Amino acid sequence: MMIHPSAYVSPNAQVADSACIGPWCLVEDFVEIGENVVLESRVHVLSHVKIGAGTKVFDGASLGNIPQDLKFGGEETTLEIGERCTIREYATLHRGTAATGKTVVGDDVLMMAYVHVAHDCRIGNGVVISNAVQLAGHVQIGEYANLGGTAGVTQNCRIGAFSFIGAALKVDKDVPPYVKALGNPLRFAGVNLHALRRFPERFPESKIVEIERMYREFYHSKRPAEEMAKEMAKSEDLVIQNFFAENRPLIR
């Protein structure tokens, strides 16, 4: 274990032997820090935070502060960060509230500088959150979604897996999986082909073609939703089933 002399690590924290705690870091009670975690400098890890193996946290980040929620009554809640994440300078990630008990960040997540993750958020594996994105409470982000810089996401919004949010946008409604969201007010602008083609084993070209067809049916067709539901219910393809299940409540 490498702990800089200027850092403070509570004796009630669990820190793996291979972790590195840099200058002026502060690690409070009941923190769990996994193997090969690096806290660069001036990182503040408050109580009831768990950081998975291989995660690197850059200068000035604050992890696990209490929620900015007037309903929060001091209950014991947590922040859980997965493995191999990168959390850049001055990001702020808050604990959950009694509503769910925790804020969760998956594995292989990249959060760039000045990102804010509010209470009770759920962030899936492989998500990229660009500089100064602000997530309000109870936001859910599916795996491998990508959020452009300075975007603001209002509370309780769901952002689907493999989707893309353009920079500097106000996200005040749910965004379906596989979809690009652009403009102000927010609109859906086609399938996020770049993300799908990064995973050819999951999305061979035949499935991408089918996803594009479903997108057009859902968002550009005048067919009744119930008619589309009956058609898609016949499919045995899990991708199609998931697309329908996640998009059906979002049809306007």
HELIX and SHEET records of a PDB file:
HELIX    1   1 LEU A  193  ARG A  197  1                                   5    
HELIX    2   2 GLU A  205  HIS A  220  1                                  16    
HELIX    3   3 ALA A  225  ALA A  233  1                                   9    
HELIX    4   4 LEU A  238  ASN A  247  1                                  10    
HELIX    5   5 ARG A  248  LEU A  250  5                                   3    
SHEET    1   A11 MET A   2  ILE A   3  0                                        
SHEET    2   A11 CYS A  20  ILE A  21  1                                        
SHEET    3   A11 VAL A  38  LEU A  39  1                                        
SHEET    4   A11 LYS A  56  VAL A  57  1                                        
SHEET    5   A11 THR A  86  ILE A  87  1                                        
SHEET    6   A11 LEU A 110  MET A 111  1                                        
SHEET    7   A11 VAL A 128  ILE A 129  1                                        
SHEET    8   A11 ASN A 146  LEU A 147  1                                        
SHEET    9   A11 PHE A 164  ILE A 165  1                                        
SHEET   10   A11 VAL A 179  LEU A 182  1                                        
SHEET   11   A11 ARG A 187  VAL A 191 -1                                        
SHEET    1   B 9 TYR A   8  VAL A   9  0                                        
SHEET    2   B 9 LEU A  26  VAL A  27  1                                        
SHEET    3   B 9 HIS A  44  VAL A  45  1                                        
SHEET    4   B 9 SER A  62  ASN A  65  1                                        
SHEET    5   B 9 THR A  92  HIS A  94  1                                        
SHEET    6   B 9 HIS A 116  VAL A 117  1                                        
SHEET    7   B 9 GLN A 134  LEU A 135  1                                        
SHEET    8   B 9 GLY A 152  VAL A 153  1                                        
SHEET    9   B 9 LYS A 170  VAL A 171  1                                        
SHEET    1   C 8 GLN A  14  VAL A  15  0                                        
SHEET    2   C 8 GLU A  32  ILE A  33  1                                        
SHEET    3   C 8 VAL A  49  ILE A  51  1                                        
SHEET    4   C 8 THR A  78  ILE A  81  1                                        
SHEET    5   C 8 LYS A 102  VAL A 105  1                                        
SHEET    6   C 8 ARG A 122  ILE A 123  1                                        
SHEET    7   C 8 GLN A 140  ILE A 141  1                                        
SHEET    8   C 8 ARG A 158  ILE A 159  1                                        
END                                                                             
